[in-house]
Amino acid sequence: PNPPGPDPDPIPDPNMPPTAFFSFSPTSGLFPLAVSFNAGNSKDSDGQITSYHWDFGDGGTGSGKTISHVYNKESRYEIVLRVTDDDSASATATGEVEVLGIAPPLNVQFQRYVNRNLFSIEYLYRITWNPNPRNEEVGAKIVAYKIYRREIGKGGLNHFFTLQIGTKSSYEYLDRTLGYTERSYEYAISAIDGAGRESVMGN
């Protein structure tokens, strides 16, 4: 009989994919929001992780075990981390960051009055509103309100007046127009904080 041949090569163990994990801080805050990400707890049980790829959800990407990113717009963003090991297997993990903006004024109300005398007619437009408590909750100090106005049927809203404020539970502005021809206006109010961030309009 022929002598036995050499032992066949052992079948290699299949590659185990890595496990992706990351932490980040802060998880929410006012824009511009700088967030630090750390994928140091991602693991590969039978090798090593060779790459870390980040998608920050706002069009930005990056690489590295630790990284920072700045969000400049109010929204919720999904972050995706993809890790790849030394055998080209990969895994992903996701997270979400909430980027806050300035909240608009609440309960914006509008009233119209007319004062008439022998010589003129005065049209009074009284606008009232309340501060939004969410701004205080997120640490935004409101310092002013911008009042926008447009004449109905004649174009878009234009910045009309800025009201510097103190601390009140409600605010008002009185717009006076003299003339014999009445004009109809639409108003909107936005809030401004100490960093110059402006809310969307409340109207």
Buried (B, 14 or more C-beta within 10 A) or exposed (E): EEEEEEEEEEEEEEBEBBBBBBEBEEEEBBBEBEBEBBBEEBBBEBEEBEBBBBBBBBEBEEEEBEBEBEBEEBEEBEBBBBBBBBBEBBBEBEBEBBBBBBBBBBEBEBEEEEEEEEEEBEBEBEBBBBBBEEBEEBEBEBBBBBBBBBEEEEEEBEEBEEBEBEEEEEBEBEBEEEEEEEEEBBBBBBBBBEEEBBBEBBB
